[in-house]
């Protein structure tokens, strides 16, 4: 590579457009931010569904014959692609932003040398717990972390998990919690109208339908409100991909809720703005679920950017995304009565809703993907 060439940064991912979720957002935004710094970014991602056209990106995208799951076949194919093109990583950076390709690298370690060049990782939380669970994956992860030049975590909570289980990572760990998607920076309102005392209030959750996201807990909490408050409510759920029989359970609970519940399904990103604009309170009450944890929660920033007060559980990295009493109200996941009380408080206090929402907008807009990318990769002309 010549002295004036842009350094190459190859991002390998199993979660990328059209896949939805915080990790897919994180991957795309970090790639765009690195490109804005001057890196020659390539994103290696799962194949697009038949008939779908690739959007315009500020970086190159290479689609691989993988389906985007964390299954063995996808991991093996990702590992083969990395090994086959390992020389492209020379004098550049191989960036692994999420668990799928991380597992592929663990697999690659067993059969071949890792590619040359710098290796940079991002850890979100749940994968740390899973890697530390069994001796073989714990040893393999330790070896990979030793090889990595830098490891980023999305929250102090995730950092604590990492250093408790892999203390040798301490000297190379940095915090990169993520920020607001650029389309929300441009489109989110600076203020929102206040609902009158008799107007309907819309509670909104934007998340996949999964036990860890806590939609059922929200419905139960709203059902416990006084009848006069319930009469003012609608609960809207954006998201699909239910697992473990969760969606039928939500539908059954909605039928008995005593207030309107709307399942809006998957909503394209460019259509989320009007939904946020109609809502009055954002709620996502993440729950403990097996080895899955909420490492941060980018969606809380998106709600804040639309000046929505937030109600959430004080769990995992959520308190780093939602400032209790400043941008939202946090309650213990073990205290259902406190969750109902938090809803009652916001429903009855429009001044508090506005204050929390305005603070949430300021907090969301203060974060920058460019700063996160600079922290993680450094300037492109720095010594490699």
N, C-alpha and C positions, 0 to 999 in steps of 0.2 A: 504494500500500500504506500502511495506517495505521501510526502510530508503534508500536502495540501488536500488530500482526499478526505471525505467525510468518513469517520470511523463507522464501521458496520455494527448494528445492534439487531440481533435476531431474537425476536420474542416468540416462544413456542407455547401454544395454549390449546386446551381442549374446550375452553369456554370463550366464545367470541360470536359476534353477530352472525346469524339471527338469534343465538342463544340469549336469553334474558337473565338478569340477576346482577348482583353487586360485583361479582368477580369478573363477569364479562365487561361491565362498565369500566372497572379498574384497569383491565388489560388494554382496552381500546384507548382510554384517556392517557395512560402512561406512555403508550406508543406514540400518540399524537404529541404529547409534551416533549418526549425525547426527540422527535423529528423537529420540533420547533427550536430545540437547542442546537441543532446542526448534525445530529446523528443520521446516518443512512439506515432507516428502520425497515426491517422486514418482519411481518407477522405471519407465522405458520399456524394455520387454523384448520378446523374440520371442514369438510366439503359442504358447499351450499346445497340446500334442497333443490331438486330438479325444477327448473323454470325460474328460479330466483336470480335476479341480477345483482352483481356485486355493487354496493354503494361506492361513491367516490371517497377515498381516504387520503389523508396527507402523508401516507406511507405505502409501501408495497405490501400486498397480501398474497401469500401462497397458500392455496387450498390443498390439503392432504386427504388421502382416502381413509379418514377416520370419522366416526359418527359423533364425536364429542362427549362420549361417556367416559367413565373411568374403568371400563372393562379391560380385560387382559389384551384383547385384540387391538383396541385403540392404543393402549400403552405400547404394545409391541411395534405397531406400525409407526408410532411417533419415535420410538427409540431407533428404529431402522433408518428413518429419515434423518435424524440427528447424526447417526453414525456414518451414513452414506455421504453426507455433505459436511463432515466434520472440518474439512480444510477451509470452508467458508467462514468458520468461526475464528480462524487464526487472525491475530491482530485486531480482533473485534470483541464483542460482548455477546454471550449467550444468556438471555434473560428468561427466567422461569417464574411467571407471576402467579401460578395457582397449582393446586394439587395434582391435576391430571398429568402434565408433563414432568412434574416432580417424581411421580411414581415411575414414569418412563425412564428417567435418569437412574433411579435406583435399580431398575431392571437392566439398564445398559451397563451399569457397574459390574454386574455379574458375568457379562460375556465379552466386554471390550473395554478399552481405555476410553475415558471421557474425552470429548473433543478439546483441542487446544484453545487458547484464548481465555478471556475473563469469564467467570461464571457468577451471575447475580441472581438471587432468589428473593421472592416475596412470600411470606407466610401469613395466613389469615387467622389461624386459631385451631380449628377442628383438626386439620391435618397433623398438627403437632401432637395432639393427644393420640391420634391413631398410629402415627409413626413410633411413638414411645411405648406402644402397648405390648409388642412382641419382640423378643430378642433379636431376630433376624432383621426386621425392619428398623429396629432401634440402632443396631450396628451399622446398617447400610446408610441410614440417615446421618448418623454421626460422621461416617466417612465422607459423605457428600458435603456436609456442612464444613468439614475440614478443608475440602477442595474449593469451596466457594470463596470468592473475593469479598463479597458483601452480601449480607442478609437483611432484608427490610421486614418490618412487622407493621401491621395496620393500626395497632393500638398498644398502649402500655400493658394492657391485659394480655395480649398475645405475646408481648416480650417477656412477661413474667412466666407464662407457660413454657416458652422456649428455653429460658435460662434455668428454670427449675429442672427440666428434663435433659437439656443439652448445654450445660454450663460453659463448654468450650467455645460456644458461639458468641460469648460476651464481647470479645474485642472487635467484632466485625458487624455488629447489629446496629441498624439505624431505624428511626421511626418515620414512616411514610403513610399517614392515615388516609390519604385521598382527599378529594374535593368535589366541587359541584360540576356536573356535566356542562359543557359550554353552552348547549342549547338552553339550559335552564338559567344560566347567567344572563343570557340575552332576553329571554322571554318572561321571566318571573316578574310579577308586579311589585312595585315598591310599597303599595298599600292595598288594603282590601276593605270593602264596605262592612259595616257592623250589622249583625243581625238584630232585629227588633225583639222585644220580649216575647212576642207571640209567633215569630218566624220559625220555620223549620230549621233545624240544625243537622248538618250532615257530618257524620263520623266516617273517616276514610282510612282504609288500609290498602297499601300497595305492596304486595308480596306474593310469592307462590303459595298455593294452598298446601300447607305442610304443618304438622303438629308443632314444629319448633317456632313457627311464626305467631302462634297464639290467637288466631282469629276466634276460635271457640271460646277462649277465656274472655275475650272482649264482649261477645254476645251475652255470655252469662252475667258479666258485670253490668251491662246495660239493662238486662232484664230485672236486675235487683234495684234499679232506680225507682224513686217515687213515680206514681202513675202520671202526674202532671209533667214531669220531665220526659218520661218515655213517650208521651203523646207528641212531643216536639221533634222526635228523632227520626232519622233515616241512617242506616248503616250500609255503606258501599264498600264492596270488596273488588279490587282489581287484582287479577292473577288467576292462574290455573295450574295444571300439572299436579293435581292432588295425589298423594300417596297414602298408603296404609289405611285406606278406607276413610280418609279424612274429609274429602269433599261430600260424600253422602251424609256424614255426621253433621257437617255444617249446614247442608240443605235441610236436614231434619230439625236442627235447632232453629233455623230461620223460620220454618213453618210455625213454630211455637213461640216465637220471640215476642209478639205483641206490639211490634213496630216494623216498618218496612225494611227489608234487607234486600239489596240488589247485588247480584253477582254479575259483574261487568266483563269477566273473562280477561284474556290477554288483550291489552290495549297497546297499539304501537306507540313508541316513544314520542313521536311528534303529535300525538293526540292526548297525551297525559296532562298537558298544561290546562286545558279547559276543565278537566275533572278536578285537578287541584284547586282551580279558581272557584269552583262551586262549593268546595268543602269548607268546614268551619274548624274541625279538630282532626288532627292526624293521630292514629293510634297503631302501633305495632308492638305487641307485648310478647317478645321472644321468650321462649320457655326452655328449661333444660330438657334435652332430648338425646338420649344415648350419648355418643361422643361428639355430637354436633353442637357448636357454640356460636353465638353471635359475636364475631371478632370486632366489629365496629358498627356498620349499618349506614351505608351511603344514602339510603332512602330517607333517613331522618334529616340529612342536609337538604335534600330536594324538597321535602315538606317545609322545612324552615325557609328555604329560598322563596316559597310561595306564601310566606308570612303566616304559616299555620302553626299554632301551638301543638305540642306533641305530648302524648301520654305513652309511657313505655315502662317496661320492667327494668329495674336496676340489676342488670345481669351482664356478664361478659364485658365487652368493650362498649356497651351502650352508653354508660355514663360519660364516655369521652366524646360521643356524638351528640348527646342531649345533656345540657347543663341543667341540673335539677333546680327548679325555682327561677331559672333565668330564661331558658328557651322551651321548657316543658316541665312536666311533673313525672317523677320516677317513683315507682313503688316496688316493694319486694314481690317476687313471683309467688311467695308463700302466703300472701295476704290478700285474698280476693276482696275482702271488705274495703281495703285501702284503695284498690283499683276502682271500685264503684264510687267511693268517696272522691277520687280524683276526677272522674267524669262529672259527678254532681257539682263539684266546685267550678269546673270550667264552663259547664252548661249555664250555670247561674250567674257567672261573672264575666260579662263581655269586656270589661276594662282589662282584666287579667289575660283574657284570650288575646287581645290586641297587643299587650305589652310583651307577652311571651313570643308571639308571632313576629313582632318587629325585631326583637333580639335574635330570634332564630334566623331571620334573613341576614342580619349583619354578620352573624357568626358563620353562616354558610358562604357568604361572599368573600369572607376574609381568607379563605383557603385557596390554594393554587396548585394545580397539577404540575405546572412548570417547576415550582419550588420542590415538590416531591421528587420529580425526575432529576433535578439538579442534585438533591441530597443523595439519591440512590446511585446515579451513574457518574456524577461529576460533569464538568464542562467537556465537550468533545475534544478540545485541544489539550486536555490534561495528560500527564504521563500515564501510559497504559501498563 
